[in-house]
Amino acid sequence: MKVPRTGEMSSSMAVLGLVIQRPDTIAGVAFRLSETFPRAYWSPGAAHSNMPNLAKQGLLHVVQKGPEPTLDRYEATATGIAEFRRWMVRSTSLPPASRDGLQARLEFIELGEPAALVEMVRESQRRCRLEYAEAHKRWKAFMNLRPHRERDDLESQQALNHELRGIQLMDEVMLWGTQAKRLTNLCGQLEGLLGRADISSTEHGSGGG
Amino acid sequence: MGLAVGRVLLVSEVSKTYWRGGKPLDVLKSVSMQVPPAAIVAVVGERHEGKSTLLKIAAGIEAPDHGHVLFNGRDLWKLPSSERERLWGNEIAWTSRSRPGLDWGMRDYVGLRLAVGRSHGRRSVRARAVAALKRVGAEECVERRWGELSDWQRVLVGLACGIVSHPQLLVIDDLFDGLGISKMQVAGELLSSLAQEFGCGVLMSASGMEAALMADVVWLFGGGGLQLMSDQTAGSGEVVEFPRSVRRSRGAGS
């Protein structure tokens, strides 16, 4: 199966992972895809197109026919599970920052660039803050609602799964927080430098006149 | 969440400029924020950029150039200095992980916050200091000196210093920096339980985002200003209206 070179998750891999988690219909997976990865911006028909394709590749198979194709129930095959496990542990060929749009723009930035460029960084930072607020809200809700457990219950499968969920949520908060902090620093540094460049060019301009 | 409505602290359009080598350095540019009771408010930013200055102004330790700091509705910087000093160490507590100047045992170090300028007897001061150390789980530190403590124990002692006077506002400067994520979670749970127990608002600074996980409100500090990252206090959530029919029937019944 073709895996994106960047190592980013394709919609077909996400669909395969969701079906491995739990056999489901196309309609069910479409719903879970949007719930689990709300910011992935995959096509709304990602589950509809991917599931029959994955079945053709032998990674999924239909275990129960429904009254219509979207209600056919799919399950992962052993090959599908093995393929997904291989993808999970495969290292990415490029670090994400190498394909980051902001990094690419920074590569080409020059002194005297318009303030709009800093504004673009600021807008990225604003979006990161919005994502952070959402992730932080989920994390706080998780922490407030988690059940109190007795000491000898801490190693139960349920408790460990709950802890795993906590780690996932916390990582999301940290990801957006760190990114927002990075962009704040970047904004400050660019503003400072471009401001000094402005002053310098003004001084040289007035000196020459 | 169960956070009380209102605010313990309101910082309004506060500015501060230092002069370095004859040049102005604006460390705070019209900064505004507030701390509700029993809530943890985190200010995250790089070191030496002005976070501590903001916290010192909020705690009444340093005066702003412009703006107001209202503690329970009273402008800290319009109070007589004697009254401000009374608040400081009573209703407002300040703590950090900096090394104490005196090589005392931790019972006396924590008790010092109560002893200065107040009428507590020595026995009472020591008893409350021991109770504070026990409350944060640092009872083994009672007889120890600063140099004998682990980093984690210094954090706990810092928290004990913060709560020993049962303050309404606890200001914490970089106490949690450098803790690993698991210790940070333990510290966060402890701090949350202390804030709830004493009903005190907590204003804390940190240079890493890890410390902000525990907070109810998170601000990002940079370039002398604050940017709101997240506000999970009770009053900030989405407004969920009752269905119209319910509102009508309630209105009709009243």
Contacts between the chains, C-beta under 8 A, distances in Angstrom:
chain1	res1	chain2	res2	distance
A	125	B	227	8.0
A	129	B	220	7.3
A	129	B	227	6.5
A	129	B	228	7.4
A	129	B	229	5.3
A	132	B	218	7.6
A	132	B	229	5.1
A	132	B	230	6.0
A	133	B	229	6.4
A	133	B	230	4.2
A	133	B	231	7.5
A	136	B	212	7.9
A	136	B	213	7.8
A	136	B	218	6.6
A	136	B	229	7.3
A	136	B	230	4.0
A	136	B	232	6.6
A	137	B	230	6.9
A	137	B	232	5.9
A	139	B	213	6.7
A	140	B	1	7.9
A	140	B	216	7.3
A	140	B	232	4.8
A	144	B	1	6.9
A	170	B	181	7.5
A	170	B	213	6.4
A	173	B	209	7.7
A	173	B	213	6.2
A	174	B	209	5.8
A	174	B	210	7.0
A	174	B	213	7.7
A	177	B	44	7.6
A	177	B	209	3.6
A	177	B	212	6.4
A	177	B	218	7.7
A	177	B	229	6.9
A	178	B	209	5.5
A	180	B	220	6.2
A	180	B	229	6.5
A	181	B	44	6.8
A	181	B	45	7.8
A	181	B	209	6.2
A	181	B	220	6.3
A	184	B	45	8.0
A	184	B	220	5.7
A	184	B	222	4.2
A	184	B	223	7.8
A	184	B	227	7.0
A	185	B	46	6.9
A	185	B	222	6.7
A	187	B	222	7.6
A	187	B	223	7.7
A	188	B	222	5.4
A	188	B	223	4.7
A	191	B	223	7.5
